[in-house]
Amino acid sequence: MANAYPASSSHSAGSAHNDTDWDDEADTERVALIEENARLRALVVQLSTLVLKNVVDQHNSPQLFPVRRPRLD
């Protein structure tokens, strides 16, 4: 029975070409992931800024408590 995984020394010129294609595809995917990561980080910063702004606004706005009317008996 033949070995399903040939030894690494048996690489041909064709497999070297396929490795280059795979490397190019991996590089393209890596760049896409880095760009998506940058966009997501920018969104996190934007969201954090909005949350902090709303928290600060809540603490600086006057608290509205229900007003009790005096009973007229």
Biopython code that builds the backbone (N, CA, C, O; Angstrom):
import numpy as np
from Bio.PDB.StructureBuilder import StructureBuilder

atoms = [
    (1, "MET", "N", (0.849, -1.170, 0.000)),
    (1, "MET", "CA", (0.000, 0.000, 0.000)),
    (1, "MET", "C", (0.895, 1.233, 0.000)),
    (1, "MET", "O", (1.890, 1.279, 0.724)),
    (2, "ALA", "N", (0.552, 2.221, -0.799)),
    (2, "ALA", "CA", (1.362, 3.431, -0.937)),
    (2, "ALA", "C", (1.100, 4.368, 0.238)),
    (2, "ALA", "O", (0.034, 4.336, 0.854)),
    (3, "ASN", "N", (2.088, 5.198, 0.532)),
    (3, "ASN", "CA", (1.971, 6.187, 1.600)),
    (3, "ASN", "C", (1.033, 7.309, 1.144)),
    (3, "ASN", "O", (1.232, 7.884, 0.074)),
    (4, "ALA", "N", (0.032, 7.618, 1.933)),
    (4, "ALA", "CA", (-0.928, 8.660, 1.571)),
    (4, "ALA", "C", (-0.307, 10.045, 1.661)),
    (4, "ALA", "O", (-0.779, 10.976, 1.010)),
    (5, "TYR", "N", (0.745, 10.193, 2.459)),
    (5, "TYR", "CA", (1.418, 11.465, 2.638)),
    (5, "TYR", "C", (2.846, 11.328, 2.141)),
    (5, "TYR", "O", (3.693, 10.796, 2.859)),
    (6, "PRO", "N", (3.139, 11.797, 0.922)),
    (6, "PRO", "CA", (4.496, 11.650, 0.395)),
    (6, "PRO", "C", (5.490, 12.468, 1.204)),
    (6, "PRO", "O", (5.123, 13.461, 1.832)),
    (7, "ALA", "N", (6.736, 12.053, 1.186)),
    (7, "ALA", "CA", (7.796, 12.761, 1.913)),
    (7, "ALA", "C", (7.940, 14.166, 1.353)),
    (7, "ALA", "O", (7.697, 14.393, 0.168)),
    (8, "SER", "N", (8.336, 15.114, 2.203)),
    (8, "SER", "CA", (8.437, 16.509, 1.772)),
    (8, "SER", "C", (9.506, 16.704, 0.706)),
    (8, "SER", "O", (9.452, 17.687, -0.032)),
    (9, "SER", "N", (10.471, 15.805, 0.604)),
    (9, "SER", "CA", (11.519, 15.945, -0.399)),
    (9, "SER", "C", (11.009, 15.638, -1.801)),
    (9, "SER", "O", (11.729, 15.871, -2.772)),
    (10, "SER", "N", (9.790, 15.122, -1.936)),
    (10, "SER", "CA", (9.270, 14.756, -3.243)),
    (10, "SER", "C", (8.439, 15.870, -3.875)),
    (10, "SER", "O", (7.672, 15.606, -4.801)),
    (11, "HIS", "N", (8.575, 17.126, -3.392)),
    (11, "HIS", "CA", (7.836, 18.239, -3.977)),
    (11, "HIS", "C", (8.295, 18.464, -5.397)),
    (11, "HIS", "O", (9.489, 18.398, -5.689)),
    (12, "SER", "N", (7.364, 18.726, -6.272)),
    (12, "SER", "CA", (7.696, 19.031, -7.657)),
    (12, "SER", "C", (7.523, 20.520, -7.897)),
    (12, "SER", "O", (7.090, 21.254, -7.009)),
    (13, "ALA", "N", (7.861, 20.960, -9.096)),
    (13, "ALA", "CA", (7.711, 22.374, -9.444)),
    (13, "ALA", "C", (6.243, 22.775, -9.396)),
    (13, "ALA", "O", (5.928, 23.916, -9.056)),
    (14, "GLY", "N", (5.342, 21.859, -9.732)),
    (14, "GLY", "CA", (3.909, 22.138, -9.690)),
    (14, "GLY", "C", (3.421, 22.395, -8.286)),
    (14, "GLY", "O", (2.594, 23.282, -8.071)),
    (15, "SER", "N", (3.915, 21.640, -7.326)),
    (15, "SER", "CA", (3.465, 21.846, -5.956)),
    (15, "SER", "C", (4.025, 23.150, -5.398)),
    (15, "SER", "O", (3.384, 23.782, -4.558)),
    (16, "ALA", "N", (5.201, 23.562, -5.846)),
    (16, "ALA", "CA", (5.754, 24.852, -5.410)),
    (16, "ALA", "C", (4.865, 25.980, -5.923)),
    (16, "ALA", "O", (4.651, 26.969, -5.222)),
    (17, "HIS", "N", (4.349, 25.838, -7.137)),
    (17, "HIS", "CA", (3.438, 26.833, -7.691)),
    (17, "HIS", "C", (2.153, 26.888, -6.868)),
    (17, "HIS", "O", (1.639, 27.971, -6.590)),
    (18, "ASN", "N", (1.639, 25.734, -6.482)),
    (18, "ASN", "CA", (0.426, 25.681, -5.667)),
    (18, "ASN", "C", (0.666, 26.299, -4.298)),
    (18, "ASN", "O", (-0.222, 26.958, -3.757)),
    (19, "ASP", "N", (1.850, 26.098, -3.729)),
    (19, "ASP", "CA", (2.179, 26.709, -2.439)),
    (19, "ASP", "C", (2.170, 28.223, -2.553)),
    (19, "ASP", "O", (1.699, 28.909, -1.645)),
    (20, "THR", "N", (2.684, 28.752, -3.656)),
    (20, "THR", "CA", (2.703, 30.198, -3.868)),
    (20, "THR", "C", (1.286, 30.727, -3.973)),
    (20, "THR", "O", (0.970, 31.766, -3.394)),
    (21, "ASP", "N", (0.419, 30.022, -4.708)),
    (21, "ASP", "CA", (-0.983, 30.436, -4.806)),
    (21, "ASP", "C", (-1.641, 30.426, -3.439)),
    (21, "ASP", "O", (-2.394, 31.337, -3.094)),
    (22, "TRP", "N", (-1.355, 29.397, -2.668)),
    (22, "TRP", "CA", (-1.948, 29.298, -1.328)),
    (22, "TRP", "C", (-1.449, 30.446, -0.455)),
    (22, "TRP", "O", (-2.224, 31.038, 0.297)),
    (23, "ASP", "N", (-0.148, 30.764, -0.552)),
    (23, "ASP", "CA", (0.418, 31.865, 0.229)),
    (23, "ASP", "C", (-0.225, 33.190, -0.156)),
    (23, "ASP", "O", (-0.532, 34.011, 0.708)),
    (24, "ASP", "N", (-0.432, 33.401, -1.470)),
    (24, "ASP", "CA", (-1.069, 34.641, -1.926)),
    (24, "ASP", "C", (-2.497, 34.738, -1.396)),
    (24, "ASP", "O", (-2.934, 35.804, -0.963)),
    (25, "GLU", "N", (-3.218, 33.620, -1.433)),
    (25, "GLU", "CA", (-4.586, 33.615, -0.930)),
    (25, "GLU", "C", (-4.604, 33.866, 0.579)),
    (25, "GLU", "O", (-5.452, 34.606, 1.079)),
    (26, "ALA", "N", (-3.681, 33.256, 1.291)),
    (26, "ALA", "CA", (-3.602, 33.451, 2.742)),
    (26, "ALA", "C", (-3.262, 34.909, 3.057)),
    (26, "ALA", "O", (-3.812, 35.485, 3.996)),
    (27, "ASP", "N", (-2.367, 35.502, 2.282)),
    (27, "ASP", "CA", (-2.009, 36.914, 2.491)),
    (27, "ASP", "C", (-3.213, 37.813, 2.231)),
    (27, "ASP", "O", (-3.453, 38.764, 2.975)),
    (28, "THR", "N", (-3.968, 37.513, 1.178)),
    (28, "THR", "CA", (-5.162, 38.307, 0.862)),
    (28, "THR", "C", (-6.183, 38.202, 1.989)),
    (28, "THR", "O", (-6.764, 39.208, 2.394)),
    (29, "GLU", "N", (-6.402, 37.000, 2.493)),
    (29, "GLU", "CA", (-7.341, 36.814, 3.599)),
    (29, "GLU", "C", (-6.848, 37.501, 4.865)),
    (29, "GLU", "O", (-7.646, 38.056, 5.620)),
    (30, "ARG", "N", (-5.551, 37.469, 5.102)),
    (30, "ARG", "CA", (-4.966, 38.111, 6.287)),
    (30, "ARG", "C", (-5.187, 39.627, 6.216)),
    (30, "ARG", "O", (-5.546, 40.256, 7.211)),
    (31, "VAL", "N", (-4.968, 40.203, 5.034)),
    (31, "VAL", "CA", (-5.175, 41.649, 4.864)),
    (31, "VAL", "C", (-6.642, 41.990, 5.080)),
    (31, "VAL", "O", (-6.958, 42.991, 5.723)),
    (32, "ALA", "N", (-7.536, 41.171, 4.550)),
    (32, "ALA", "CA", (-8.974, 41.414, 4.738)),
    (32, "ALA", "C", (-9.340, 41.355, 6.220)),
    (32, "ALA", "O", (-10.128, 42.173, 6.696)),
    (33, "LEU", "N", (-8.777, 40.400, 6.945)),
    (33, "LEU", "CA", (-9.059, 40.295, 8.382)),
    (33, "LEU", "C", (-8.511, 41.491, 9.155)),
    (33, "LEU", "O", (-9.155, 41.982, 10.082)),
    (34, "ILE", "N", (-7.338, 41.954, 8.778)),
    (34, "ILE", "CA", (-6.748, 43.118, 9.447)),
    (34, "ILE", "C", (-7.610, 44.351, 9.202)),
    (34, "ILE", "O", (-7.831, 45.145, 10.116)),
    (35, "GLU", "N", (-8.102, 44.516, 7.961)),
    (35, "GLU", "CA", (-8.959, 45.656, 7.652)),
    (35, "GLU", "C", (-10.283, 45.570, 8.409)),
    (35, "GLU", "O", (-10.763, 46.577, 8.929)),
    (36, "GLU", "N", (-10.875, 44.381, 8.475)),
    (36, "GLU", "CA", (-12.118, 44.206, 9.219)),
    (36, "GLU", "C", (-11.896, 44.469, 10.703)),
    (36, "GLU", "O", (-12.744, 45.073, 11.360)),
    (37, "ASN", "N", (-10.768, 44.024, 11.231)),
    (37, "ASN", "CA", (-10.429, 44.258, 12.633)),
    (37, "ASN", "C", (-10.344, 45.756, 12.906)),
    (37, "ASN", "O", (-10.827, 46.228, 13.935)),
    (38, "ALA", "N", (-9.732, 46.503, 11.989)),
    (38, "ALA", "CA", (-9.618, 47.954, 12.163)),
    (38, "ALA", "C", (-10.995, 48.612, 12.161)),
    (38, "ALA", "O", (-11.257, 49.511, 12.960)),
    (39, "ARG", "N", (-11.879, 48.165, 11.261)),
    (39, "ARG", "CA", (-13.237, 48.722, 11.228)),
    (39, "ARG", "C", (-13.988, 48.400, 12.514)),
    (39, "ARG", "O", (-14.688, 49.256, 13.054)),
    (40, "LEU", "N", (-13.849, 47.177, 13.006)),
    (40, "LEU", "CA", (-14.530, 46.794, 14.247)),
    (40, "LEU", "C", (-13.995, 47.576, 15.438)),
    (40, "LEU", "O", (-14.760, 47.981, 16.313)),
    (41, "ARG", "N", (-12.690, 47.788, 15.474)),
    (41, "ARG", "CA", (-12.115, 48.590, 16.571)),
    (41, "ARG", "C", (-12.658, 50.010, 16.541)),
    (41, "ARG", "O", (-12.956, 50.586, 17.587)),
    (42, "ALA", "N", (-12.786, 50.579, 15.339)),
    (42, "ALA", "CA", (-13.338, 51.935, 15.220)),
    (42, "ALA", "C", (-14.781, 51.970, 15.708)),
    (42, "ALA", "O", (-15.190, 52.930, 16.362)),
    (43, "LEU", "N", (-15.552, 50.937, 15.398)),
    (43, "LEU", "CA", (-16.931, 50.876, 15.881)),
    (43, "LEU", "C", (-16.995, 50.743, 17.393)),
    (43, "LEU", "O", (-17.866, 51.336, 18.030)),
    (44, "VAL", "N", (-16.091, 49.978, 17.971)),
    (44, "VAL", "CA", (-16.053, 49.829, 19.431)),
    (44, "VAL", "C", (-15.733, 51.173, 20.079)),
    (44, "VAL", "O", (-16.333, 51.534, 21.092)),
    (45, "VAL", "N", (-14.802, 51.904, 19.505)),
    (45, "VAL", "CA", (-14.465, 53.221, 20.048)),
    (45, "VAL", "C", (-15.665, 54.154, 19.950)),
    (45, "VAL", "O", (-15.966, 54.885, 20.893)),
    (46, "GLN", "N", (-16.348, 54.129, 18.810)),
    (46, "GLN", "CA", (-17.521, 54.972, 18.624)),
    (46, "GLN", "C", (-18.620, 54.602, 19.618)),
    (46, "GLN", "O", (-19.236, 55.481, 20.220)),
    (47, "LEU", "N", (-18.865, 53.318, 19.787)),
    (47, "LEU", "CA", (-19.886, 52.866, 20.731)),
    (47, "LEU", "C", (-19.519, 53.241, 22.161)),
    (47, "LEU", "O", (-20.373, 53.694, 22.923)),
    (48, "SER", "N", (-18.252, 53.055, 22.528)),
    (48, "SER", "CA", (-17.803, 53.403, 23.875)),
    (48, "SER", "C", (-17.992, 54.893, 24.140)),
    (48, "SER", "O", (-18.402, 55.288, 25.231)),
    (49, "THR", "N", (-17.692, 55.713, 23.144)),
    (49, "THR", "CA", (-17.859, 57.157, 23.288)),
    (49, "THR", "C", (-19.324, 57.509, 23.510)),
    (49, "THR", "O", (-19.643, 58.342, 24.359)),
    (50, "LEU", "N", (-20.213, 56.879, 22.752)),
    (50, "LEU", "CA", (-21.639, 57.138, 22.921)),
    (50, "LEU", "C", (-22.132, 56.707, 24.297)),
    (50, "LEU", "O", (-22.898, 57.426, 24.938)),
    (51, "VAL", "N", (-21.699, 55.547, 24.746)),
    (51, "VAL", "CA", (-22.114, 55.048, 26.060)),
    (51, "VAL", "C", (-21.616, 55.981, 27.157)),
    (51, "VAL", "O", (-22.374, 56.356, 28.053)),
    (52, "LEU", "N", (-20.348, 56.353, 27.085)),
    (52, "LEU", "CA", (-19.797, 57.246, 28.112)),
    (52, "LEU", "C", (-20.507, 58.593, 28.107)),
    (52, "LEU", "O", (-20.786, 59.152, 29.168)),
    (53, "LYS", "N", (-20.800, 59.117, 26.923)),
    (53, "LYS", "CA", (-21.497, 60.399, 26.825)),
    (53, "LYS", "C", (-22.875, 60.299, 27.480)),
    (53, "LYS", "O", (-23.280, 61.203, 28.211)),
    (54, "ASN", "N", (-23.592, 59.212, 27.225)),
    (54, "ASN", "CA", (-24.924, 59.050, 27.813)),
    (54, "ASN", "C", (-24.855, 58.861, 29.321)),
    (54, "ASN", "O", (-25.724, 59.359, 30.036)),
    (55, "VAL", "N", (-23.861, 58.165, 29.819)),
    (55, "VAL", "CA", (-23.708, 57.975, 31.262)),
    (55, "VAL", "C", (-23.416, 59.313, 31.929)),
    (55, "VAL", "O", (-23.986, 59.621, 32.976)),
    (56, "VAL", "N", (-22.535, 60.110, 31.336)),
    (56, "VAL", "CA", (-22.204, 61.419, 31.897)),
    (56, "VAL", "C", (-23.426, 62.326, 31.850)),
    (56, "VAL", "O", (-23.700, 63.053, 32.805)),
    (57, "ASP", "N", (-24.158, 62.284, 30.746)),
    (57, "ASP", "CA", (-25.367, 63.107, 30.638)),
    (57, "ASP", "C", (-26.395, 62.728, 31.694)),
    (57, "ASP", "O", (-27.067, 63.608, 32.233)),
    (58, "GLN", "N", (-26.534, 61.455, 32.000)),
    (58, "GLN", "CA", (-27.498, 61.017, 33.012)),
    (58, "GLN", "C", (-27.104, 61.523, 34.390)),
    (58, "GLN", "O", (-27.970, 61.891, 35.184)),
    (59, "HIS", "N", (-25.819, 61.547, 34.682)),
    (59, "HIS", "CA", (-25.370, 61.998, 36.004)),
    (59, "HIS", "C", (-25.429, 63.515, 36.135)),
    (59, "HIS", "O", (-25.534, 64.024, 37.251)),
    (60, "ASN", "N", (-25.366, 64.239, 35.047)),
    (60, "ASN", "CA", (-25.402, 65.699, 35.102)),
    (60, "ASN", "C", (-26.811, 66.264, 34.976)),
    (60, "ASN", "O", (-27.034, 67.428, 35.305)),
    (61, "SER", "N", (-27.755, 65.473, 34.511)),
    (61, "SER", "CA", (-29.124, 65.973, 34.371)),
    (61, "SER", "C", (-29.822, 65.897, 35.728)),
    (61, "SER", "O", (-29.516, 65.027, 36.544)),
    (62, "PRO", "N", (-30.755, 66.808, 35.961)),
    (62, "PRO", "CA", (-31.463, 66.769, 37.252)),
    (62, "PRO", "C", (-32.311, 65.510, 37.357)),
    (62, "PRO", "O", (-32.916, 65.058, 36.385)),
    (63, "GLN", "N", (-32.335, 64.965, 38.553)),
    (63, "GLN", "CA", (-33.119, 63.760, 38.800)),
    (63, "GLN", "C", (-34.584, 64.142, 38.946)),
    (63, "GLN", "O", (-34.923, 65.057, 39.697)),
    (64, "LEU", "N", (-35.423, 63.461, 38.249)),
    (64, "LEU", "CA", (-36.852, 63.727, 38.337)),
    (64, "LEU", "C", (-37.478, 62.698, 39.273)),
    (64, "LEU", "O", (-37.566, 61.512, 38.957)),
    (65, "PHE", "N", (-37.905, 63.184, 40.423)),
    (65, "PHE", "CA", (-38.561, 62.317, 41.391)),
    (65, "PHE", "C", (-40.059, 62.593, 41.331)),
    (65, "PHE", "O", (-40.462, 63.720, 41.043)),
    (66, "PRO", "N", (-40.863, 61.624, 41.589)),
    (66, "PRO", "CA", (-42.310, 61.888, 41.603)),
    (66, "PRO", "C", (-42.648, 62.894, 42.720)),
    (66, "PRO", "O", (-42.150, 62.805, 43.842)),
    (67, "VAL", "N", (-43.479, 63.808, 42.376)),
    (67, "VAL", "CA", (-43.865, 64.855, 43.339)),
    (67, "VAL", "C", (-45.100, 64.377, 44.084)),
    (67, "VAL", "O", (-46.086, 63.957, 43.478)),
    (68, "ARG", "N", (-45.030, 64.447, 45.433)),
    (68, "ARG", "CA", (-46.176, 64.075, 46.241)),
    (68, "ARG", "C", (-46.992, 65.314, 46.553)),
    (68, "ARG", "O", (-46.481, 66.337, 47.008)),
    (69, "ARG", "N", (-48.235, 65.183, 46.298)),
    (69, "ARG", "CA", (-49.112, 66.289, 46.633)),
    (69, "ARG", "C", (-49.593, 66.128, 48.084)),
    (69, "ARG", "O", (-49.878, 65.017, 48.529)),
    (70, "PRO", "N", (-49.676, 67.195, 48.779)),
    (70, "PRO", "CA", (-50.184, 67.071, 50.157)),
    (70, "PRO", "C", (-51.661, 66.662, 50.144)),
    (70, "PRO", "O", (-52.431, 67.064, 49.273)),
    (71, "ARG", "N", (-52.020, 65.864, 51.126)),
    (71, "ARG", "CA", (-53.416, 65.427, 51.237)),
    (71, "ARG", "C", (-54.261, 66.536, 51.826)),
    (71, "ARG", "O", (-53.897, 67.166, 52.818)),
    (72, "LEU", "N", (-55.371, 66.752, 51.203)),
    (72, "LEU", "CA", (-56.320, 67.733, 51.750)),
    (72, "LEU", "C", (-57.476, 66.963, 52.388)),
    (72, "LEU", "O", (-58.384, 66.489, 51.705)),
    (73, "ASP", "N", (-57.418, 66.854, 53.682)),
    (73, "ASP", "CA", (-58.466, 66.090, 54.393)),
    (73, "ASP", "C", (-59.592, 66.973, 54.826)),
    (73, "ASP", "O", (-60.551, 66.497, 55.433)),
]
sb = StructureBuilder()
sb.init_structure("model")
sb.init_model(0)
sb.init_chain("A")
sb.init_seg("    ")
for serial, (resi, resn, name, xyz) in enumerate(atoms, 1):
    if name == "N":
        sb.init_residue(resn, " ", resi, " ")
    sb.init_atom(name, np.array(xyz, "f"), 0.0, 1.0, " ", f" {name:<3s}", serial, name[0])
structure = sb.get_structure()
